[in-house]
Amino acid sequence: MTTAATDVTRFDDANTPTTLADLKADHSDFDDDSDGFIQAQNAAQGLAAPSVLQQSMTISDTQAGERIDKVASHWLADFSREQVKDWLNDGALTINGMTQKPKYRVKAGDVVALYAALQAAQADLPENIPLDIVFEDAYLLVVNKPAGLVVHPGAGNWTGTLVNALLYHYPDSRVLPRAGLVHRIDKDTTGLLIIAKDHKTQLALIAQLKDKTVYRRYQALALADTDTLASLPRTIDAPIGRHASQRTKMAVTSSGKPAVTHVDQLTPVTDGLVLADLRLETGRTHQIRVHLAHIGCPLLGDPIYGSTRQTAKLCKHLNTAQQTQVNDFARQALHAYELGFVHPITGQAVRVQAPLAADMQVLIDVLTKKD
């Protein structure tokens, strides 16, 4: 593990915010979870014991008729579909106190209950993967995630993830869902993530996310014509949902969930590229990437929402070395650089900042270098 050269601010004097209300009044840019991570963990639902996960839900009218494995997988989004099916088959996940097959069709009013040992649920293996720690105490830590590191195991990435690293460096995290993770960012997005070390802290931080009293700010390199910056919206209010035909993509759609991104600053890097400072009012899957593409300013290097046409236009006025640097930038240029929350145990507000990701800084330096 390493400690990053990162700014950490604790508000310790009498004039600084130390409560949820104070911090929320000081910052309007709190966001909820970016990809449904907290749906499976309700702070109002306690754990019966440190090693046991106990939750329940009641089937709504809109859910009636769906298969229980589908409903439960959405409800328990923090766990794999295979784990949910295992719980159904083993009797850990019941409907009205009875064991049912995964194909069972739920009825309105059905009570779905889970009682499972967390040790059994956490099958991921510890791996000695370095962690860049920027803040840590007895209850939680904040890490600066590099590009290319998947947050938790899943299809195609069962090893080599942040969860595997946490299980190695913090063995006690094996009893926590996702080894204590509170939120997550995309594989190729860099930046700050909070990890809890115990159930109480994890649930309290999840509650802050749901209450929008955790804030995250991002820096992004976006493709945009310099002469159009003044006309770009500084608040993007556009609902986001699944793409109609490409189900792995998100899109702005009238049937989507409300999504608001604030564009606080746009700093030209060179003609055709800007450094954007962004804050989230909501948090949807790929929200920043989708919203910036929606207003015609996709992220440089974004393999899903990027623009080869705008990238080619950017390269037209660059020298060969600069063109190579742009074309070799192989990830979405997005960095979670600031994170703030109220410490669940001490009540103090903590704000953490990480410097711009090295690859993004190198690109800026190359593009702004005078011949």
SVG drawing of the C-alpha trace seen along z (x, -y; Angstrom):
<svg xmlns="http://www.w3.org/2000/svg" viewBox="-51 -33 61 59">
<polyline fill="none" stroke="black" stroke-width="0.4" points="0.0,0.0 1.1,-3.5 0.1,-6.9 -0.6,-9.4 0.4,-13.1 -3.2,-14.0 -4.9,-16.9 -7.0,-15.9 -8.9,-18.6 -10.4,-18.0 -12.6,-20.8 -11.5,-21.0 -12.1,-24.6 -15.3,-26.0 -16.2,-27.9 -16.2,-24.9 -19.1,-22.5 -19.2,-19.4 -22.7,-18.1 -24.7,-16.8 -26.8,-19.9 -23.8,-22.3 -22.0,-20.4 -25.1,-20.1 -25.7,-23.8 -22.1,-24.5 -22.3,-22.3 -25.3,-21.8 -23.4,-19.3 -24.1,-16.0 -25.0,-13.0 -26.5,-9.6 -24.9,-6.4 -23.8,-6.2 -24.9,-2.8 -27.4,-1.3 -24.8,0.0 -26.7,-1.1 -30.0,0.4 -29.2,3.7 -28.1,2.1 -30.7,0.1 -29.3,-1.7 -32.7,-1.1 -32.2,2.6 -29.7,3.7 -27.5,6.8 -28.5,9.4 -24.8,10.2 -21.5,9.1 -21.4,12.2 -25.0,12.3 -26.9,10.3 -30.6,10.0 -33.0,8.1 -36.6,8.2 -38.8,6.5 -42.5,6.6 -43.4,7.2 -45.2,4.2 -48.0,4.3 -45.6,3.4 -43.3,6.3 -46.1,8.8 -45.8,11.6 -42.0,11.3 -39.7,14.2 -38.3,14.2 -34.7,14.6 -35.1,11.4 -36.7,9.4 -34.2,10.6 -31.2,9.9 -32.4,6.3 -33.1,5.9 -29.7,7.5 -27.8,5.7 -24.6,5.8 -24.4,9.6 -24.2,11.7 -27.2,13.4 -25.5,16.8 -25.3,15.9 -28.9,15.0 -29.9,18.2 -27.8,20.2 -29.6,18.4 -32.9,19.4 -31.9,23.0 -30.4,23.2 -33.3,21.7 -31.5,18.6 -33.8,16.5 -37.5,17.2 -40.9,16.0 -43.5,15.8 -41.3,18.0 -41.2,20.7 -38.5,21.9 -39.3,21.4 -37.6,22.2 -35.9,19.3 -38.7,19.5 -41.4,18.7 -43.6,15.8 -44.1,13.3 -47.4,11.9 -48.2,8.4 -47.7,8.5 -45.3,11.4 -42.6,10.9 -39.1,11.8 -36.6,12.3 -32.8,13.0 -30.9,14.5 -27.4,15.4 -23.9,15.7 -21.7,13.0 -18.6,15.3 -20.4,17.7 -21.5,14.9 -18.0,13.4 -16.2,16.0 -13.7,13.6 -10.1,14.3 -7.5,12.0 -4.9,10.7 -1.8,8.7 -2.7,5.7 -1.2,2.3 -3.6,-0.3 -3.1,-4.0 -4.4,-5.2 -5.2,-8.9 -7.1,-8.9 -7.4,-6.2 -8.5,-5.8 -9.9,-3.0 -13.3,-3.1 -12.8,-3.8 -10.4,-4.6 -10.3,-6.5 -8.4,-5.1 -7.3,-6.7 -8.2,-4.1 -6.0,-3.8 -7.3,-3.3 -7.9,0.3 -8.7,1.5 -12.2,3.0 -13.9,2.2 -15.5,5.6 -15.5,9.1 -18.0,9.8 -18.3,11.4 -14.9,11.3 -13.2,9.8 -13.3,12.4 -9.9,11.5 -7.6,8.6 -10.2,6.2 -10.3,3.6 -12.3,6.0 -9.6,8.7 -7.1,6.1 -9.2,5.1 -9.6,8.7 -5.8,9.1 -4.9,5.8 -7.9,5.9 -8.9,9.5 -11.7,8.5 -13.5,7.0 -14.6,10.5 -17.7,10.2 -18.8,7.0 -20.8,6.8 -18.2,6.0 -15.5,5.8 -16.8,2.5 -17.2,0.6 -19.7,-2.2 -19.9,-3.3 -18.0,-2.6 -16.7,-4.1 -16.0,-2.6 -13.0,-0.5 -11.2,-3.1 -12.3,-6.1 -9.7,-7.2 -10.1,-8.7 -11.5,-8.5 -13.6,-5.8 -14.7,-5.4 -14.4,-2.0 -15.8,-1.2 -14.1,1.1 -17.2,2.2 -20.9,2.7 -22.0,-0.4 -19.7,-2.7 -20.7,-1.2 -24.4,-1.5 -24.0,-5.1 -22.1,-6.1 -24.7,-4.4 -27.3,-6.4 -25.4,-9.6 -25.3,-8.6 -29.0,-8.1 -29.5,-11.4 -27.2,-13.2 -24.8,-14.3 -21.8,-12.8 -20.4,-14.9 -18.1,-14.0 -16.4,-16.2 -14.8,-15.2 -12.4,-16.5 -12.8,-15.5 -11.1,-16.2 -14.0,-16.8 -14.0,-17.3 -15.5,-20.8 -14.9,-23.7 -13.5,-26.6 -15.7,-29.1 -18.8,-27.3 -18.0,-27.1 -20.1,-30.2 -23.2,-28.6 -22.9,-25.3 -25.3,-24.6 -23.9,-24.8 -26.5,-22.5 -27.5,-19.4 -30.9,-18.2 -31.7,-15.2 -33.1,-11.8 -30.9,-8.7 -32.0,-5.1 -31.0,-2.1 -30.3,-2.6 -33.3,-1.3 -31.4,1.1 -27.9,1.4 -28.7,2.6 -25.1,2.3 -25.3,-1.5 -27.1,-4.2 -28.8,-7.1 -30.8,-10.3 -34.4,-9.1 -37.7,-10.5 -38.4,-7.2 -35.1,-7.4 -34.4,-8.4 -33.9,-12.1 -30.2,-13.1 -28.6,-16.4 -24.9,-17.3 -23.5,-20.8 -20.7,-22.1 -18.9,-24.5 -15.9,-25.4 -14.6,-24.8 -10.9,-25.5 -9.6,-25.4 -6.6,-23.1 -6.3,-23.6 -8.8,-24.2 -11.2,-21.3 -10.4,-20.1 -11.4,-21.5 -10.8,-20.5 -14.2,-20.4 -14.9,-20.7 -18.1,-18.8 -20.3,-18.0 -23.2,-15.7 -26.6,-16.5 -27.8,-12.9 -25.8,-9.8 -26.8,-7.5 -24.8,-4.9 -22.3,-6.6 -24.0,-9.9 -21.1,-12.3 -20.2,-10.4 -23.7,-10.3 -24.5,-13.9 -21.4,-15.4 -22.0,-13.3 -25.6,-14.5 -24.5,-18.2 -21.9,-17.4 -18.9,-17.3 -18.0,-13.6 -15.1,-12.6 -11.8,-12.1 -11.0,-8.4 -14.4,-7.2 -14.9,-3.8 -18.7,-3.9 -19.8,-7.5 -16.8,-9.1 -16.6,-10.7 -14.0,-9.6 -15.1,-12.6 -14.4,-15.1 -11.1,-13.4 -10.0,-13.6 -11.0,-17.3 -8.9,-17.9 -5.9,-16.3 -5.9,-18.4 -4.1,-21.3 -1.7,-19.2 1.8,-18.1 2.7,-14.5 3.8,-13.9 0.6,-15.5 -1.6,-13.5 0.1,-10.3 -0.6,-11.3 -4.3,-11.9 -4.8,-8.8 -3.0,-6.6 -5.2,-7.9 -7.2,-4.6 -9.7,-5.4 -12.4,-7.9 -10.6,-10.9 -12.5,-11.2 -11.1,-11.6 -13.0,-11.7 -10.8,-14.3 -12.8,-15.5 -14.9,-13.7 -16.6,-14.9 -18.6,-13.3 -19.4,-13.6 -17.4,-11.0 -20.0,-8.6 -18.2,-8.2 -16.6,-11.5 -19.2,-13.7 -16.5,-15.8 -16.7,-16.8 -13.9,-15.3 -12.9,-16.5 -10.3,-14.7 -8.8,-15.8 -6.5,-13.9 -4.4,-15.5 -5.4,-15.1 -4.6,-11.6 -1.1,-11.4 -2.1,-10.3 -4.5,-13.2 -1.9,-15.7 0.7,-14.3 -1.7,-14.8 -2.4,-18.4 1.3,-19.1 2.0,-17.7 -0.9,-19.6 0.1,-22.9 3.8,-22.7 5.1,-25.4 7.2,-24.4"/>
</svg>
